[in-house]
Amino acid sequence: MKRLWVEEHLGLDAAYKLIISPNKGLNLGHYLIDDYIGKGQENFEGQLLQFESSEYPVWKSIRRFFEL
């Protein structure tokens, strides 16, 4: 379900780069987009973009971040 949502809203390229993991701190990369904090995100090596936060309340704000 998550992959289909990502593909529909963010495109096929984003779906190919999607990683679904119960421990987010194990992921490697520059950015982690997540709406839930408390599953290892504090150990992620890159930048966390917390979806539905005051800074990134909607997907448009996430997309805007990457377009800058």
KEFI-482388 format. One record per atom (N, C-alpha, C): x, y, z; atom name; residue in one letter; residue number from 1. Coordinates in pm, whole numbers, always signed. Example, Ala and Ser with C-alpha at 12.3 -4.5 7.8 and 13.67 -1.06 7.14 Angstrom:
BEGIN
       c1       c2       c3   at   aa     i
    +1319     -569     +780    N    A     1
    +1230     -450     +780   CA    A     1
    +1320     -330     +780    C    A     1
    +1285     -225     +708    N    S     2
    +1367     -106     +714   CA    S     2
    +1290       +3     +787    C    S     2
This chain:
BEGIN
       c1       c2       c3   at   aa     i
      +81     -120       +0    N    M     1
       +0       +0       +0   CA    M     1
      +85     +126       +0    C    M     1
     +189     +130      +84    N    K     2
     +272     +250      +89   CA    K     2
     +341     +275      -44    C    K     2
     +393     +169     -106    N    R     3
     +462     +186     -233   CA    R     3
     +367     +242     -338    C    R     3
     +245     +193     -342    N    L     4
     +147     +241     -439   CA    L     4
     +115     +389     -416    C    L     4
     +104     +427     -288    N    W     5
      +77     +567     -255   CA    W     5
     +193     +655     -300    C    W     5
     +315     +612     -271    N    V     6
     +433     +689     -311   CA    V     6
     +437     +703     -463    C    V     6
     +414     +594     -534    N    E     7
     +415     +599     -680   CA    E     7
     +309     +695     -733    C    E     7
     +190     +689     -679    N    E     8
      +81     +774     -726   CA    E     8
     +108     +922     -700    C    E     8
     +162     +954     -582    N    H     9
     +176    +1094     -542   CA    H     9
     +314    +1154     -572    C    H     9
     +418    +1070     -574    N    L    10
     +553    +1122     -592   CA    L    10
     +622    +1071     -718    C    L    10
     +562     +971     -782    N    G    11
     +617     +923     -908   CA    G    11
     +689     +789     -895    C    G    11
     +708     +727    -1009    N    L    12
     +771     +595    -1014   CA    L    12
     +916     +597     -966    C    L    12
     +990     +703     -999    N    D    13
    +1128     +712     -952   CA    D    13
    +1137     +709     -800    C    D    13
    +1047     +779     -734    N    A    14
    +1046     +779     -587   CA    A    14
    +1011     +641     -533    C    A    14
     +920     +571     -598    N    A    15
     +882     +437     -553   CA    A    15
    +1000     +340     -562    C    A    15
    +1083     +354     -665    N    Y    16
    +1201     +268     -680   CA    Y    16
    +1306     +295     -572    C    Y    16
    +1301     +413     -510    N    K    17
    +1397     +450     -407   CA    K    17
    +1341     +432     -266    C    K    17
    +1218     +384     -256    N    L    18
    +1148     +370     -129   CA    L    18
    +1206     +255      -47    C    L    18
    +1229     +281      +82    N    I    19
    +1272     +177     +176   CA    I    19
    +1172     +177     +291    C    I    19
    +1113      +62     +318    N    I    20
    +1020      +48     +430   CA    I    20
    +1090      -38     +534    C    I    20
    +1109      +19     +654    N    S    21
    +1187      -48     +757   CA    S    21
    +1130      -17     +895    C    S    21
    +1127     -116     +987    N    P    22
    +1081      -88    +1122   CA    P    22
    +1184      -13    +1206    C    P    22
    +1312      -15    +1166    N    N    23
    +1417      +58    +1238   CA    N    23
    +1480     +157    +1141    C    N    23
    +1435     +280    +1145    N    K    24
    +1478     +381    +1049   CA    K    24
    +1624     +419    +1063    C    K    24
    +1685     +395    +1177    N    G    25
    +1825     +426    +1198   CA    G    25
    +1918     +337    +1118    C    G    25
    +1870     +226    +1065    N    L    26
    +1951     +137     +984   CA    L    26
    +1965     +184     +840    C    L    26
    +1879     +276     +799    N    N    27
    +1882     +326     +661   CA    N    27
    +2001     +419     +642    C    N    27
    +2055     +417     +521    N    L    28
    +2163     +508     +484   CA    L    28
    +2110     +604     +378    C    L    28
    +2153     +727     +384    N    G    29
    +2111     +822     +283   CA    G    29
    +2122     +964     +333    C    G    29
    +2079    +1054     +250    N    H    30
    +2086    +1196     +284   CA    H    30
    +1960    +1246     +352    C    H    30
    +1843    +1188     +316    N    Y    31
    +1716    +1236     +368   CA    Y    31
    +1626    +1120     +408    C    Y    31
    +1552    +1140     +515    N    L    32
    +1450    +1046     +560   CA    L    32
    +1321    +1124     +578    C    L    32
    +1217    +1085     +506    N    I    33
    +1085    +1147     +520   CA    I    33
    +1000    +1051     +600    C    I    33
     +950    +1095     +714    N    D    34
     +869    +1009     +798   CA    D    34
     +770    +1092     +877    C    D    34
     +655    +1036     +904    N    D    35
     +553    +1107     +982   CA    D    35
     +552    +1064    +1127    C    D    35
     +626     +961    +1160    N    Y    36
     +627     +909    +1297   CA    Y    36
     +770     +914    +1350    C    Y    36
     +788     +964    +1470    N    I    37
     +920     +971    +1531   CA    I    37
     +920     +875    +1650    C    I    37
    +1023     +793    +1659    N    G    38
    +1034     +701    +1770   CA    G    38
    +1073     +560    +1729    C    G    38
    +1119     +545    +1605    N    K    39
    +1161     +414    +1557   CA    K    39
    +1302     +421    +1501    C    K    39
    +1392     +485    +1574    N    G    40
    +1532     +491    +1534   CA    G    40
    +1567     +610    +1447    C    G    40
    +1474     +698    +1420    N    Q    41
    +1502     +812    +1334   CA    Q    41
    +1615     +899    +1389    C    Q    41
    +1630     +904    +1520    N    E    42
    +1736     +985    +1580   CA    E    42
    +1875     +931    +1545    C    E    42
    +1882     +806    +1501    N    N    43
    +2010     +745    +1461   CA    N    43
    +2035     +752    +1311    C    N    43
    +1943     +810    +1237    N    F    44
    +1960     +823    +1092   CA    F    44
    +2072     +921    +1065    C    F    44
    +2162     +886     +972    N    E    45
    +2280     +967     +947   CA    E    45
    +2251    +1098     +872    C    E    45
    +2143    +1105     +798    N    G    46
    +2112    +1223     +718   CA    G    46
    +2013    +1315     +787    C    G    46
    +1941    +1389     +707    N    Q    47
    +1845    +1487     +757   CA    Q    47
    +1705    +1427     +760    C    Q    47
    +1637    +1443     +872    N    L    48
    +1500    +1396     +887   CA    L    48
    +1404    +1507     +848    C    L    48
    +1313    +1476     +757    N    L    49
    +1204    +1566     +722   CA    L    49
    +1077    +1504     +779    C    L    49
    +1029    +1562     +889    N    Q    50
     +913    +1503     +956   CA    Q    50
     +785    +1552     +890    C    Q    50
     +723    +1461     +816    N    F    51
     +596    +1489     +749   CA    F    51
     +488    +1513     +853    C    F    51
     +400    +1607     +825    N    E    52
     +290    +1649     +912   CA    E    52
     +339    +1726    +1034    C    E    52
     +463    +1776    +1029    N    S    53
     +514    +1864    +1135   CA    S    53
     +480    +2008    +1097    C    S    53
     +511    +2103    +1184    N    S    54
     +483    +2243    +1151   CA    S    54
     +567    +2290    +1033    C    S    54
     +687    +2234    +1016    N    E    55
     +773    +2273     +904   CA    E    55
     +733    +2205     +773    C    E    55
     +685    +2081     +780    N    Y    56
     +645    +2005     +661   CA    Y    56
     +505    +1946     +682    C    Y    56
     +403    +2031     +681    N    P    57
     +267    +1984     +712   CA    P    57
     +202    +1901     +602    C    P    57
     +240    +1923     +478    N    V    58
     +180    +1853     +364   CA    V    58
     +289    +1814     +266    C    V    58
     +257    +1725     +172    N    W    59
     +356    +1678      +76   CA    W    59
     +410    +1792      -11    C    W    59
     +328    +1891      -37    N    K    60
     +375    +2003     -117   CA    K    60
     +495    +2070      -51    C    K    60
     +498    +2079      +81    N    S    61
     +610    +2139     +151   CA    S    61
     +735    +2051     +142    C    S    61
     +718    +1920     +141    N    I    62
     +830    +1828     +122   CA    I    62
     +887    +1845      -19    C    I    62
     +799    +1846     -117    N    R    63
     +843    +1863     -256   CA    R    63
     +913    +1997     -275    C    R    63
     +862    +2100     -213    N    R    64
     +922    +2234     -223   CA    R    64
    +1066    +2231     -168    C    R    64
    +1089    +2159      -61    N    F    65
    +1223    +2146       -4   CA    F    65
    +1322    +2094     -107    C    F    65
    +1282    +1993     -183    N    F    66
    +1371    +1931     -282   CA    F    66
    +1384    +2014     -410    C    F    66
    +1292    +2104     -434    N    E    67
    +1297    +2186     -555   CA    E    67
    +1388    +2306     -538    C    E    67
    +1426    +2339     -416    N    L    68
    +1512    +2458     -391   CA    L    68
    +1652    +2437     -441    C    L    68
